[in-house]
Structure formats: C-alpha cells, structure tokens
Amino acid sequence: MEAMRAVQILNPSGEVTMPRPERTRVMCVANQKGGVGKTTTTVNLAVALALHGNRVLVIDLDPQGNASTGLNVPHHTGVPDVYDCLINSLPLEEVAQTVEGIPNLWCVPATIDLAGAEIELVSVVARESRLARAINAYPGHFDYVFIDCPPSLGLLTVNALVAAEEVLIPIQCEYYALEGLNQLINNINLVRQHLNPKLEVSTILLTMYDRRTRLADAVEQDVRNHFGDKVLRAVIPRNVRVSEAPSYGQSVMTYDPGSRGATSYFEAAQEIADRGVKEPVGRNA
C-alpha cells in the first residue's frame, strides 16, 4: 500500500494530472501565529501540484527563508531575492529559481535582507502593492502562485494580501490556534475594504491533527462549524516525516512519499485543484 501511494504521489510517468485552473490562482498562506504549518503547507502543496502537471511559483515572504530551505533553493546573502523585487523593483523573473528535481516548480527565495524590508517599505511609494505589481508584470504563466507569509501582520503580510485573491489559513488543532484567528480575519476584511476587494478566505486547512486527543476533535468541529465548506476534508496529521523532510532540503512528497503526511498533503492539493475548476477564482493570465 505504501509503495502504491508513493507511486501515485511521485507520478513518475506524468500521466496522472490534477486539473489546471482557467486562470492563475494567487494564494496567500497566512496566519500570524507561528508554528502552525504555514511553510510546510506552502512547500508540500506546491510540490504536489507541480508533480501533477501544474505550473507553480512559490514566493518566500518570510525573512527566515524556511520555504527556500524546504525547496533546497539557495538563499544566502548575495542571492537575488524577493527583497530586491519589493525595494529595488527587480523583475520577479530575474529572481525566480527553478526547483531541482521538480519540473514546473519555481521559487522566489527570501534572504535575511528581507528582515529590514518591513521598515524600508514604510517610505516607499505604493508600499502595499509592490508584490502585486511584481507578480502582474511576470511574463510567464503560472497555474498557482503560493505566497508564504511571515508570522506577523506587518507590511510584508499586507503586500501578500493585496497581491492575492485567495487566503489559505492553516490552523493547528490546538486551543490557542483559534485565539488569534479573529484578528487575522479582521485584518483580511480591512485589506478587502481598502486595498483589495477581490480578496477572500477560500481555504482552511487543519494541521498537526492528533487523533488520540479529544481536543483535536473539538477544534476540528469548531472550525468546521464556523467556516463550513471552506475547510478542506483532508486533515494533516502530526507526522514525524513531515518534520524531518526540511532538514534534507526536501518536501515530504519526495522525502517519504508513502508516509501519512505525504498522502494527506496530496489529498489536500487534489481538493484545492478540484475546487479551482468547480468554482473558478483568480486573476486573468
């Protein structure tokens, strides 16, 4: 069974494809609480979609550069990164790097320079829409653009919310995870009212689910009752393989494709792809 799952996920023949959206779907992966699985979710969904026929761009907007690490993309000082796009108006195509071993996947890395961008953006003209402009000016076509946000609600996250049309919120199945959610939803509503009327919370993904605890079940019920159909049926379990993969510069998809973690992210990616065809969202390509 595990071997069969691995073949399904790695898709070596390239015959199995996930449906491609009619227009580019720009998805911002956001939650101001740290450690809920934002980067892990971004990396694994991007790899799953790319392995199944979609053209995907990951934009690492977190100064820690964890998404760049997870995709094994160089992001040391001196490498052109998303900071150069935001502050120096460098075109996105000059910064995007191909991800080794994964066809159809590109990554715009983040270096430590990005840590200062929050302050430098304050005095820049049209500071909230710098990223949106860079994405719109990209000459190639992508099916998906995933923006991995920092765990804060500063100008970098605002740039991501202005650039995106969809917000994907990973929610950890623990009590504290729900506490900061209202603040995030309020901020998304503010951005929608003043800067980006097309923005909507389209997807909620439950992460780090421990089926042995009643708490995880209670949090899941609360989230499903509140957000309804926006919550994916696929739930990401606590899985040691998911945690180990980044230390090898890989997603769990390639590190251990037969694991429960890989299967869960594959199912989540399939659901997101299917929804994109049923309910077309996104900007014109």
Secondary structure, 3 states (H helix, E strand, C coil): CHHHHHHHHHCCCCCCCCCCCCCEEEEEECCCCCCCCHHHHHHHHHHHHHHCCCCEEEEECCCCCHHHHHCCCCCCCCCCCHHHHHHHCCCHHHCCEECCCCCCEEEECCCHHHHHHHHHHHHCCCHHHHHHHHHHCCCCCCCEEEEECCCCCCHHHHHHHHHCCEEEEEEECCHHHHHCHHHHHHHHHHHHHHCCCCCEEEEEEEECECCCCHHHHHHHHHHHHHHHHHECCCCCECCHHHHHHHHHCCCHHHHCCCCHHHHHHHHHHHHHHHHHHHCCCCECC
